[in-house]
Amino acid sequence: MHRGNTQQLFWVVLITVIAVAFFTFVYWTLRPYFAGPTILITSPANYAAFSTSTITITGIAERAQIITLDGRPITLDSKGNFSETILLLPGYNIETIAATDRFGHYTAQKLELVLLSPT
């Protein structure tokens, strides 16, 4: 190979490696934003049973602009934490926590809870 061809090959390989690294970085940086919001319910556990009708639902929402509990808006702190106290009806209850991000991506989590009857 001639020296000129070797230098040209070196620059092509270098530019290709830099371009791949750049696009990989951009993809991994922006991927969570295009994926939409996430909801993690930390308490109570799904299918939990309670003997008292008042409970507090806590969790974390990431990348959420609007979050609701059964269609009612709830607030997030600066870290995405939420805490909402609700009243359970006797028997089986389904609570739905939904989040929407600024791009319109939507996700929801259902929490199934049971209020035990007093014996």
C-alpha positions in Angstrom: 0.0 0.0 0.0 1.1 3.5 -0.7 1.5 6.0 2.1 -1.3 8.1 0.7 -3.7 5.2 0.7 -2.8 4.3 4.3 -3.4 7.9 5.5 -6.7 8.0 3.6 -7.8 4.7 5.1 -6.7 5.9 8.6 -8.9 9.0 8.3 -11.9 7.1 7.0 -11.7 4.6 9.9 -11.2 7.4 12.4 -14.2 9.4 11.2 -16.3 6.2 11.1 -15.4 5.4 14.7 -16.2 8.9 15.9 -19.5 9.0 14.0 -20.5 5.6 15.5 -19.5 6.7 19.0 -21.5 10.0 18.6 -24.7 8.3 17.4 -24.4 5.6 20.1 -24.1 8.4 22.8 -27.1 10.3 21.4 -29.2 7.1 21.2 -28.5 6.1 24.8 -29.0 9.7 26.1 -32.3 10.2 24.4 -33.8 6.7 24.5 -35.6 7.2 27.9 -37.3 10.4 26.7 -38.7 8.7 23.6 -39.7 5.7 25.7 -42.3 7.7 27.7 -43.1 7.9 31.4 -42.6 5.2 33.9 -44.5 4.6 37.2 -43.2 2.6 40.1 -45.7 2.0 43.0 -43.6 1.5 46.1 -46.5 1.0 48.6 -48.8 -0.8 49.0 -48.1 -4.1 47.2 -50.5 -5.2 44.5 -53.3 -7.5 45.9 -52.7 -6.3 49.5 -55.5 -6.7 52.0 -56.3 -4.1 54.7 -58.5 -3.9 57.8 -58.7 -0.1 57.7 -60.3 1.8 54.9 -57.8 4.7 54.7 -54.5 3.9 52.9 -51.7 5.9 51.4 -50.4 5.0 47.9 -46.8 6.1 47.3 -44.5 5.7 44.3 -42.2 7.3 41.8 -43.0 8.6 38.3 -40.2 9.4 35.9 -40.5 11.7 32.9 -44.2 12.4 33.7 -45.8 15.7 33.1 -49.3 14.8 34.2 -50.1 12.0 36.7 -53.6 10.9 37.8 -55.1 8.5 40.3 -58.4 7.2 39.1 -58.6 10.2 36.7 -57.9 12.8 39.5 -54.6 14.8 39.1 -52.1 14.2 41.8 -48.9 16.1 42.5 -45.3 15.1 42.2 -42.3 16.5 44.1 -39.2 17.6 42.3 -37.8 14.1 42.3 -40.9 12.5 40.9 -42.3 11.1 44.1 -46.0 10.9 44.8 -48.0 10.1 47.9 -51.8 10.1 47.9 -54.2 9.0 50.7 -57.4 7.2 49.5 -60.5 5.6 51.0 -61.1 2.0 50.1 -64.6 0.6 49.7 -65.4 -2.8 51.4 -64.2 -5.7 49.3 -62.2 -5.5 46.0 -60.8 -2.2 44.8 -59.0 -1.3 41.6 -57.0 2.0 41.6 -55.4 3.2 38.3 -52.4 5.4 38.3 -51.7 6.9 34.9 -49.0 9.2 33.6 -48.5 11.2 30.4 -45.2 12.9 29.3 -44.7 16.1 27.3 -44.7 14.1 24.1 -48.1 12.5 24.7 -46.7 9.1 25.6 -49.1 7.4 28.1 -48.7 4.6 30.7 -50.9 3.2 33.5 -50.5 0.9 36.4 -53.5 -0.9 38.1 -53.3 -1.5 41.8 -55.7 -4.2 43.1 -56.5 -3.9 46.8 -58.9 -5.6 49.2 -60.6 -4.1 52.3 -61.4 -6.9 54.6 -64.8 -7.0 56.3 -64.7 -6.7 60.1 -65.5 -10.0 61.8 
